[in-house]
Amino acid sequence: MEELLTDINQAGLGRGLQFELFKPAATENMAEFYAELPITIRVTGSYHDMGAFASDISKLSRIVLLNDVQLAQNKDGAITMDAVAKTYRYLDDEELARQKKAAKDAKAPKK
């Protein structure tokens, strides 16, 4: 996961964007068979560089979706983008087993 965070950061820097905020969530959000890691970002640069950054994100080796995207033009004409980049990974066998046990325990009658 650390490599992917570096790739996202490098995609922005490679396009000349300035990161004002890059904050991965403290914990992953667990689902039935995958985990989601939201990363709050704020980058500033030109409109075209923002588009190229979004394109670069779409080409990463893992799925990364840009959510809650908000663009605002600064007084100097630069664009600031606030977004939540969400990346996903499959749960490993141990994590799946823990989830199944937790679900089974939750359904068991309480004594």
TIMI-2910 file (N, C-alpha, C, CB; in pm, 1 decimal, decimal comma, always signed):
<rs>
+----------+----------+----------+----------+----------+----------+----------+----------+----------+----------+----------+----------+------+
!      n_x !      n_y !      n_z !     ca_x !     ca_y !     ca_z !      c_x !      c_y !      c_z !     cb_x !     cb_y !     cb_z ! resn !
+----------+----------+----------+----------+----------+----------+----------+----------+----------+----------+----------+----------+------+
!    +82,0 !   -119,0 !     +0,0 !     +0,0 !     +0,0 !     +0,0 !    +87,0 !   +126,1 !     +0,0 !    -93,6 !     -0,6 !   +120,6 !  Met !
!   +201,7 !   +119,9 !    +69,9 !   +289,5 !   +237,2 !    +73,4 !   +337,7 !   +275,2 !    -66,1 !   +409,5 !   +211,0 !   +164,3 !  Glu !
!   +363,2 !   +173,1 !   -148,1 !   +408,7 !   +198,5 !   -285,6 !   +301,5 !   +272,5 !   -365,7 !   +445,1 !    +65,8 !   -355,9 !  Glu !
!   +176,7 !   +233,6 !   -345,5 !    +67,4 !   +299,6 !   -416,5 !    +54,4 !   +445,4 !   -372,7 !    -64,7 !   +225,0 !   -392,7 !  Leu !
!    +68,3 !   +472,2 !   -243,9 !    +62,4 !   +609,8 !   -194,1 !   +172,6 !   +693,5 !   -258,1 !    +75,1 !   +613,0 !    -40,0 !  Leu !
!   +289,8 !   +633,8 !   -271,2 !   +401,6 !   +702,8 !   -337,1 !   +368,3 !   +729,0 !   -483,5 !   +532,0 !   +619,7 !   -325,9 !  Thr !
!   +307,0 !   +630,4 !   -550,4 !   +270,4 !   +646,8 !   -691,7 !   +171,0 !   +761,2 !   -711,6 !   +211,0 !   +516,5 !   -746,4 !  Asp !
!    +73,3 !   +771,8 !   -622,5 !    -24,9 !   +881,5 !   -631,9 !    +45,8 !  +1015,4 !   -614,3 !   -137,7 !   +865,2 !   -525,0 !  Ile !
!   +130,9 !  +1022,8 !   -514,2 !   +205,6 !  +1145,3 !   -488,8 !   +293,5 !  +1181,4 !   -608,2 !   +291,3 !  +1130,4 !   -362,8 !  Asn !
!   +362,5 !  +1083,1 !   -664,0 !   +451,1 !  +1107,8 !   -777,7 !   +373,0 !  +1148,9 !   -902,7 !   +534,4 !   +983,4 !   -807,1 !  Gln !
!   +251,1 !  +1094,7 !   -918,6 !   +168,2 !  +1134,2 !  -1033,4 !   +138,2 !  +1283,5 !  -1028,3 !    +36,4 !  +1053,3 !  -1036,1 !  Ala !
!   +109,5 !  +1334,3 !   -909,9 !    +83,1 !  +1478,1 !   -895,8 !   +207,5 !  +1562,1 !   -913,6 !    +22,6 !  +1506,8 !   -760,9 !  Gly !
!   +314,0 !  +1521,6 !   -848,2 !   +438,8 !  +1598,1 !   -858,6 !   +492,6 !  +1596,3 !  -1000,4 !   +543,9 !  +1542,7 !   -762,4 !  Leu !
!   +476,7 !  +1483,0 !  -1068,6 !   +523,2 !  +1470,8 !  -1206,5 !   +450,5 !  +1563,2 !  -1302,3 !   +507,7 !  +1329,6 !  -1252,8 !  Gly !
!   +330,7 !  +1604,0 !  -1265,2 !   +252,5 !  +1697,8 !  -1347,2 !   +267,9 !  +1842,0 !  -1300,2 !   +105,2 !  +1659,1 !  -1345,2 !  Arg !
!   +357,1 !  +1864,1 !  -1205,4 !   +382,4 !  +2000,0 !  -1158,4 !   +279,7 !  +2050,4 !  -1058,3 !   +387,0 !  +2092,8 !  -1274,6 !  Gly !
!   +200,5 !  +1961,1 !  -1002,9 !   +101,2 !  +2001,8 !   -903,5 !   +167,1 !  +2014,0 !   -767,0 !    -16,1 !  +1901,3 !   -898,1 !  Leu !
!   +114,5 !  +2104,0 !   -686,0 !   +164,3 !  +2119,8 !   -550,4 !    +62,7 !  +2060,0 !   -454,3 !   +191,4 !  +2269,3 !   -517,2 !  Gln !
!   +107,3 !  +1964,2 !   -373,8 !    +20,2 !  +1903,5 !   -273,6 !    +15,4 !  +1992,9 !   -150,9 !    +68,9 !  +1761,2 !   -236,0 !  Phe !
!   -103,5 !  +2032,9 !   -115,0 !   -123,7 !  +2107,6 !     +8,8 !   -171,7 !  +2013,9 !   +118,6 !   -224,4 !  +2222,3 !    -12,3 !  Glu !
!   -231,1 !  +1901,4 !    +77,8 !   -280,5 !  +1802,8 !   +173,3 !   -272,3 !  +1665,1 !   +109,0 !   -426,5 !  +1835,1 !   +218,0 !  Leu !
!   -219,3 !  +1570,0 !   +181,6 !   -214,0 !  +1430,0 !   +139,0 !   -226,5 !  +1348,3 !   +266,0 !    -80,4 !  +1395,4 !    +58,9 !  Phe !
!   -350,2 !  +1306,9 !   +297,4 !   -376,5 !  +1245,8 !   +427,4 !   -449,6 !  +1112,8 !   +411,8 !   -458,2 !  +1340,8 !   +515,2 !  Lys !
!   -375,2 !  +1000,9 !   +414,6 !   -442,3 !   +870,5 !   +414,9 !   -518,7 !   +852,4 !   +545,8 !   -339,6 !   +755,2 !   +395,3 !  Pro !
!   -632,2 !   +784,0 !   +540,1 !   -709,3 !   +756,2 !   +661,1 !   -626,2 !   +669,5 !   +754,7 !   -844,0 !   +686,5 !   +626,8 !  Ala !
!   -653,8 !   +680,1 !   +883,5 !   -579,1 !   +603,2 !   +982,9 !   -606,2 !   +453,7 !   +970,5 !   -614,2 !   +650,6 !  +1123,4 !  Ala !
!   -727,9 !   +418,1 !   +930,2 !   -763,3 !   +277,2 !   +915,5 !   -837,2 !   +256,1 !   +784,0 !   -849,6 !   +229,3 !  +1034,5 !  Thr !
!   -831,2 !   +133,6 !   +735,5 !   -903,8 !    +96,9 !   +614,7 !  -1050,2 !    +69,9 !   +649,6 !   -839,3 !    -27,1 !   +547,1 !  Glu !
!  -1137,6 !    +93,8 !   +553,6 !  -1278,0 !    +57,0 !   +566,5 !  -1292,0 !    -84,8 !   +510,1 !  -1373,0 !   +160,1 !   +491,4 !  Asn !
!  -1336,6 !   -177,1 !   +593,7 !  -1346,7 !   -316,6 !   +552,2 !  -1485,3 !   -345,8 !   +496,3 !  -1315,8 !   -410,3 !   +669,8 !  Met !
!  -1488,6 !   -418,1 !   +386,6 !  -1612,9 !   -465,0 !   +326,1 !  -1608,0 !   -617,5 !   +324,9 !  -1632,8 !   -406,7 !   +180,5 !  Ala !
!  -1702,4 !   -679,3 !   +255,3 !  -1712,4 !   -825,0 !   +257,3 !  -1586,1 !   -894,6 !   +207,9 !  -1829,2 !   -868,8 !   +173,7 !  Glu !
!  -1528,5 !   -847,4 !    +97,4 !  -1411,7 !   -915,4 !    +41,0 !  -1300,1 !   -818,9 !     +2,0 !  -1453,0 !   -996,1 !    -79,9 !  Phe !
!  -1314,0 !   -692,2 !    +37,1 !  -1209,4 !   -596,2 !     +4,1 !  -1196,7 !   -491,7 !   +114,9 !  -1238,9 !   -528,3 !   -131,2 !  Tyr !
!  -1086,6 !   -419,7 !   +110,1 !  -1062,7 !   -308,1 !   +201,6 !  -1044,5 !   -182,1 !   +117,6 !   -937,2 !   -334,3 !   +293,3 !  Ala !
!  -1093,7 !    -72,1 !   +170,0 !  -1088,2 !    +56,8 !   +100,7 !  -1007,4 !   +153,2 !   +186,1 !  -1231,9 !   +113,3 !    +72,7 !  Glu !
!   -913,7 !   +221,3 !   +124,5 !   -834,9 !   +321,9 !   +195,0 !   -861,3 !   +457,6 !   +131,3 !   -682,8 !   +287,3 !   +191,8 !  Leu !
!   -931,9 !   +547,3 !   +201,6 !   -952,1 !   +682,5 !   +148,2 !   -832,1 !   +772,5 !   +180,7 !  -1081,9 !   +744,1 !   +205,3 !  Pro !
!   -797,4 !   +855,8 !    +84,7 !   -686,3 !   +949,9 !    +99,8 !   -739,2 !  +1088,1 !    +63,6 !   -562,6 !   +909,8 !     +9,5 !  Ile !
!   -741,3 !  +1176,7 !   +160,4 !   -786,7 !  +1312,9 !   +135,9 !   -670,8 !  +1391,2 !    +74,6 !   -837,6 !  +1380,7 !   +267,8 !  Thr !
!   -698,8 !  +1454,5 !    -40,9 !   -592,7 !  +1530,3 !   -107,9 !   -640,8 !  +1670,4 !   -143,8 !   -545,2 !  +1456,8 !   -234,4 !  Ile !
!   -545,8 !  +1760,6 !   -150,4 !   -568,0 !  +1895,3 !   -203,9 !   -444,5 !  +1929,8 !   -284,3 !   -595,1 !  +2002,1 !    -89,3 !  Arg !
!   -465,3 !  +1954,0 !   -413,0 !   -354,2 !  +1987,7 !   -502,1 !   -387,1 !  +2116,9 !   -575,7 !   -325,9 !  +1872,2 !   -602,9 !  Val !
!   -282,4 !  +2189,5 !   -609,9 !   -298,0 !  +2315,1 !   -682,5 !   -210,4 !  +2311,9 !   -806,7 !   -262,0 !  +2436,5 !   -592,7 !  Thr !
!   -265,9 !  +2361,5 !   -916,2 !   -192,7 !  +2367,6 !  -1041,9 !   -283,8 !  +2416,1 !  -1152,6 !   -133,4 !  +2230,8 !  -1077,4 !  Gly !
!   -244,6 !  +2390,4 !  -1277,1 !   -325,2 !  +2434,6 !  -1390,4 !   -436,5 !  +2334,3 !  -1418,1 !   -237,5 !  +2453,4 !  -1515,5 !  Ser !
!   -536,6 !  +2379,0 !  -1487,9 !   -651,1 !  +2294,9 !  -1522,0 !   -605,9 !  +2171,6 !  -1601,5 !   -755,0 !  +2375,8 !  -1602,9 !  Tyr !
!   -520,0 !  +2192,3 !  -1699,3 !   -473,8 !  +2082,1 !  -1783,0 !   -387,8 !  +1982,7 !  -1704,2 !   -394,9 !  +2136,4 !  -1901,7 !  His !
!   -308,3 !  +2034,5 !  -1610,3 !   -229,3 !  +1945,2 !  -1525,6 !   -319,9 !  +1861,3 !  -1434,9 !   -129,7 !  +2026,3 !  -1440,8 !  Asp !
!   -431,6 !  +1918,6 !  -1390,9 !   -528,5 !  +1841,9 !  -1310,4 !   -585,9 !  +1726,6 !  -1393,2 !   -643,7 !  +1934,3 !  -1259,4 !  Met !
!   -620,3 !  +1754,1 !  -1516,3 !   -673,3 !  +1650,4 !  -1604,1 !   -571,4 !  +1541,7 !  -1630,7 !   -718,9 !  +1710,7 !  -1734,7 !  Gly !
!   -446,5 !  +1581,3 !  -1653,3 !   -339,8 !  +1484,0 !  -1677,5 !   -315,2 !  +1399,6 !  -1551,2 !   -208,9 !  +1556,5 !  -1721,0 !  Ala !
!   -324,1 !  +1462,4 !  -1434,5 !   -308,8 !  +1390,9 !  -1307,5 !   -418,9 !  +1285,8 !  -1292,8 !   -312,2 !  +1489,9 !  -1188,0 !  Phe !
!   -543,0 !  +1324,2 !  -1320,2 !   -654,6 !  +1229,2 !  -1312,0 !   -632,8 !  +1113,5 !  -1409,7 !   -789,4 !  +1300,2 !  -1341,9 !  Ala !
!   -583,3 !  +1143,1 !  -1527,8 !   -554,3 !  +1038,6 !  -1626,2 !   -443,9 !   +945,6 !  -1575,8 !   -513,6 !  +1101,3 !  -1760,9 !  Ser !
!   -339,0 !  +1003,5 !  -1517,5 !   -230,2 !   +922,7 !  -1462,9 !   -279,1 !   +832,0 !  -1349,9 !   -117,6 !  +1013,2 !  -1412,5 !  Asp !
!   -368,6 !   +883,8 !  -1266,6 !   -424,9 !   +804,9 !  -1156,7 !   -499,8 !   +683,5 !  -1213,2 !   -520,1 !   +892,2 !  -1069,0 !  Ile !
!   -570,8 !   +703,8 !  -1323,5 !   -648,9 !   +594,2 !  -1382,1 !   -560,3 !   +483,2 !  -1438,7 !   -739,4 !   +647,9 !  -1492,0 !  Ser !
!   -433,2 !   +512,4 !  -1460,1 !   -341,5 !   +414,8 !  -1519,8 !   -253,7 !   +343,5 !  -1417,0 !   -253,7 !   +483,4 !  -1621,1 !  Lys !
!   -275,7 !   +368,8 !  -1289,4 !   -194,8 !   +303,7 !  -1186,5 !   -225,2 !   +154,0 !  -1181,2 !   -220,1 !   +368,5 !  -1048,8 !  Leu !
!   -135,9 !    +79,5 !  -1119,5 !   -149,9 !    -66,2 !  -1115,7 !   -267,1 !   -113,0 !  -1029,1 !    -22,1 !   -128,1 !  -1064,7 !  Ser !
!   -312,8 !    -30,4 !   -937,2 !   -430,2 !    -62,1 !   -855,1 !   -542,5 !    +33,0 !   -889,7 !   -396,9 !    -54,2 !   -704,1 !  Arg !
!   -662,4 !     -8,2 !   -854,1 !   -778,1 !    +78,2 !   -876,6 !   -771,8 !   +194,7 !   -778,6 !   -911,9 !     -1,1 !   -860,6 !  Ile !
!   -778,3 !   +315,2 !   -832,0 !   -786,5 !   +437,0 !   -750,8 !   -895,5 !   +522,3 !   -813,2 !   -647,6 !   +514,6 !   -744,2 !  Val !
!   -994,9 !   +556,8 !   -733,4 !  -1103,9 !   +642,0 !   -780,8 !  -1095,8 !   +776,8 !   -711,8 !  -1241,6 !   +575,9 !   -755,3 !  Leu !
!  -1118,0 !   +882,6 !   -786,7 !  -1125,0 !  +1016,2 !   -729,2 !  -1271,3 !  +1046,9 !   -699,3 !  -1062,9 !  +1123,2 !   -825,4 !  Leu !
!  -1302,0 !  +1071,5 !   -572,8 !  -1438,0 !  +1097,3 !   -527,7 !  -1447,8 !  +1236,5 !   -467,4 !  -1482,5 !   +991,5 !   -425,9 !  Asn !
!  -1570,5 !  +1286,8 !   -458,2 !  -1597,2 !  +1415,5 !   -393,4 !  -1506,4 !  +1526,3 !   -446,8 !  -1579,4 !  +1402,7 !   -242,4 !  Asp !
!  -1488,8 !  +1530,0 !   -576,8 !  -1398,6 !  +1625,8 !   -640,4 !  -1461,3 !  +1764,7 !   -641,2 !  -1364,6 !  +1581,5 !   -783,9 !  Val !
!  -1384,6 !  +1861,7 !   -594,7 !  -1425,5 !  +2001,6 !   -598,5 !  -1310,4 !  +2083,4 !   -654,8 !  -1466,9 !  +2052,9 !   -456,8 !  Gln !
!  -1340,7 !  +2163,6 !   -757,2 !  -1240,6 !  +2250,6 !   -818,7 !  -1274,6 !  +2395,4 !   -787,0 !  -1233,2 !  +2227,9 !   -972,4 !  Leu !
!  -1172,3 !  +2473,1 !   -759,1 !  -1192,2 !  +2615,9 !   -733,7 !  -1074,8 !  +2691,5 !   -794,1 !  -1205,4 !  +2645,7 !   -580,1 !  Ala !
!  -1106,1 !  +2805,7 !   -855,5 !  -1000,0 !  +2888,4 !   -913,5 !   -950,7 !  +2987,1 !   -808,8 !  -1050,3 !  +2963,4 !  -1040,4 !  Gln !
!   -819,7 !  +2996,4 !   -794,8 !   -758,6 !  +3089,7 !   -701,2 !   -749,1 !  +3228,2 !   -765,1 !   -618,7 !  +3039,9 !   -657,6 !  Asn !
!   -715,2 !  +3326,1 !   -686,5 !   -701,9 !  +3462,6 !   -736,9 !   -594,3 !  +3474,7 !   -844,1 !   -670,8 !  +3556,9 !   -623,0 !  Lys !
!   -491,7 !  +3390,0 !   -835,4 !   -382,6 !  +3395,4 !   -933,5 !   -411,5 !  +3312,9 !  -1058,6 !   -253,8 !  +3346,9 !   -870,1 !  Asp !
!   -531,9 !  +3254,1 !  -1068,0 !   -570,4 !  +3178,1 !  -1186,0 !   -543,3 !  +3028,8 !  -1176,0 !   -499,9 !  +3231,9 !  -1303,8 !  Gly !
!   -469,5 !  +2987,5 !  -1073,6 !   -443,9 !  +2844,0 !  -1054,5 !   -572,4 !  +2776,2 !  -1005,8 !   -326,8 !  +2820,7 !   -952,5 !  Ala !
!   -577,9 !  +2645,6 !  -1023,8 !   -693,1 !  +2566,5 !   -981,1 !   -652,8 !  +2484,4 !   -859,4 !   -744,6 !  +2474,3 !  -1096,3 !  Ile !
!   -741,5 !  +2479,7 !   -761,2 !   -721,9 !  +2392,3 !   -646,0 !   -826,4 !  +2282,5 !   -652,1 !   -731,2 !  +2471,5 !   -511,4 !  Thr !
!   -781,5 !  +2159,2 !   -639,2 !   -872,2 !  +2045,2 !   -637,7 !   -868,8 !  +1979,5 !   -500,8 !   -835,2 !  +1943,6 !   -747,8 !  Met !
!   -985,9 !  +1969,5 !   -439,6 !  -1003,8 !  +1889,8 !   -318,9 !  -1073,2 !  +1761,9 !   -361,7 !  -1086,2 !  +1966,9 !   -208,2 !  Asp !
!  -1022,9 !  +1647,7 !   -315,2 !  -1082,2 !  +1519,4 !   -353,4 !  -1047,1 !  +1414,5 !   -249,1 !  -1033,4 !  +1475,1 !   -493,9 !  Ala !
!  -1118,3 !  +1303,6 !   -258,6 !  -1085,0 !  +1185,8 !   -180,5 !  -1050,0 !  +1076,4 !   -280,9 !  -1203,8 !  +1142,6 !    -84,8 !  Val !
!   -923,7 !  +1036,4 !   -279,5 !   -879,7 !   +925,9 !   -364,2 !   -901,6 !   +798,4 !   -283,7 !   -728,1 !   +941,8 !   -408,9 !  Ala !
!   -975,8 !   +704,7 !   -341,6 !  -1002,5 !   +578,7 !   -273,1 !   -933,9 !   +466,1 !   -349,4 !  -1155,7 !   +552,4 !   -260,7 !  Lys !
!   -856,3 !   +389,0 !   -276,2 !   -790,8 !   +273,8 !   -334,2 !   -839,6 !   +147,8 !   -263,9 !   -637,4 !   +286,8 !   -324,3 !  Thr !
!   -834,0 !    +38,9 !   -334,6 !   -893,8 !    -85,8 !   -287,5 !   -793,1 !   -199,1 !   -295,5 !  -1019,2 !   -120,2 !   -369,0 !  Tyr !
!   -813,6 !   -299,4 !   -209,9 !   -735,2 !   -421,8 !   -216,5 !   -823,0 !   -536,4 !   -168,5 !   -604,5 !   -410,8 !   -131,1 !  Arg !
!   -796,4 !   -655,3 !   -221,2 !   -867,1 !   -774,0 !   -175,5 !   -817,3 !   -812,1 !    -37,0 !   -848,5 !   -891,1 !   -274,4 !  Tyr !
!   -906,9 !   -864,2 !    +44,3 !   -867,2 !   -915,2 !   +174,7 !   -793,0 !  -1047,4 !   +156,5 !   -990,6 !   -933,3 !   +267,1 !  Leu !
!   -692,5 !  -1070,5 !   +240,2 !   -621,9 !  -1197,9 !   +233,0 !   -702,7 !  -1305,5 !   +305,5 !   -479,8 !  -1185,6 !   +293,9 !  Asp !
!   -658,6 !  -1428,5 !   +296,7 !   -732,9 !  -1541,8 !   +354,0 !   -754,3 !  -1526,8 !   +504,1 !   -659,3 !  -1672,1 !   +326,0 !  Asp !
!   -653,4 !  -1477,4 !   +574,0 !   -664,9 !  -1459,2 !   +719,0 !   -771,3 !  -1354,2 !   +753,0 !   -528,7 !  -1418,0 !   +778,8 !  Glu !
!   -772,7 !  -1244,7 !   +679,6 !   -872,8 !  -1139,5 !   +702,7 !  -1013,4 !  -1189,5 !   +672,3 !   -841,8 !  -1016,0 !   +617,0 !  Glu !
!  -1027,8 !  -1267,2 !   +564,1 !  -1158,1 !  -1323,8 !   +530,5 !  -1206,2 !  -1418,9 !   +639,6 !  -1151,5 !  -1396,9 !   +396,2 !  Leu !
!  -1117,0 !  -1501,4 !   +690,6 !  -1152,5 !  -1595,2 !   +797,3 !  -1196,4 !  -1520,3 !   +922,6 !  -1033,9 !  -1687,6 !   +829,6 !  Ala !
!  -1126,4 !  -1412,9 !   +957,6 !  -1165,0 !  -1331,6 !  +1074,1 !  -1303,6 !  -1272,9 !  +1056,0 !  -1063,6 !  -1219,1 !  +1097,6 !  Arg !
!  -1332,7 !  -1222,4 !   +934,8 !  -1464,3 !  -1164,1 !   +908,6 !  -1573,4 !  -1270,0 !   +918,5 !  -1467,2 !  -1098,0 !   +770,0 !  Gln !
!  -1549,7 !  -1388,2 !   +863,5 !  -1649,2 !  -1495,2 !   +870,5 !  -1674,5 !  -1535,3 !  +1015,0 !  -1603,7 !  -1616,9 !   +788,8 !  Lys !
!  -1568,2 !  -1544,1 !  +1094,9 !  -1583,5 !  -1579,6 !  +1236,1 !  -1661,3 !  -1471,6 !  +1309,6 !  -1446,0 !  -1600,7 !  +1302,3 !  Lys !
!  -1630,7 !  -1345,5 !  +1282,2 !  -1702,1 !  -1235,7 !  +1347,8 !  -1849,6 !  -1236,7 !  +1310,6 !  -1639,6 !  -1100,8 !  +1310,3 !  Ala !
!  -1879,7 !  -1264,7 !  +1184,3 !  -2020,2 !  -1270,6 !  +1140,4 !  -2091,3 !  -1388,0 !  +1206,7 !  -2029,2 !  -1282,9 !   +986,1 !  Ala !
!  -2022,2 !  -1500,6 !  +1217,4 !  -2081,6 !  -1618,1 !  +1281,1 !  -2106,3 !  -1590,7 !  +1428,9 !  -1990,6 !  -1741,7 !  +1263,7 !  Lys !
!  -2009,1 !  -1529,4 !  +1494,9 !  -2023,4 !  -1496,5 !  +1636,6 !  -2136,8 !  -1397,8 !  +1661,1 !  -1893,3 !  -1439,6 !  +1690,4 !  Asp !
!  -2157,1 !  -1305,7 !  +1567,8 !  -2263,2 !  -1206,8 !  +1582,1 !  -2401,6 !  -1270,9 !  +1568,9 !  -2246,3 !  -1096,3 !  +1477,9 !  Ala !
!  -2410,8 !  -1379,3 !  +1489,6 !  -2538,6 !  -1447,8 !  +1470,6 !  -2568,1 !  -1548,0 !  +1581,6 !  -2539,7 !  -1518,4 !  +1337,1 !  Lys !
!  -2465,8 !  -1589,5 !  +1653,2 !  -2484,0 !  -1689,9 !  +1759,2 !  -2571,2 !  -1632,5 !  +1870,6 !  -2346,6 !  -1735,9 !  +1816,3 !  Ala !
!  -2662,0 !  -1714,0 !  +1926,8 !  -2747,5 !  -1665,7 !  +2036,2 !  -2663,4 !  -1628,8 !  +2158,8 !  -2852,5 !  -1773,0 !  +2074,1 !  Pro !
!  -2699,7 !  -1523,1 !  +2221,3 !  -2629,3 !  -1476,3 !  +2341,4 !  -2679,8 !  -1554,5 !  +2461,9 !  -2649,7 !  -1322,6 !  +2362,9 !  Lys !
!  -2589,7 !  -1586,5 !  +2551,0 !  -2626,6 !  -1661,7 !  +2671,4 !  -2639,5 !  -1571,9 !  +2789,1 !  -2526,0 !  -1769,3 !  +2701,1 !  Lys !
+----------+----------+----------+----------+----------+----------+----------+----------+----------+----------+----------+----------+------+
</rs>
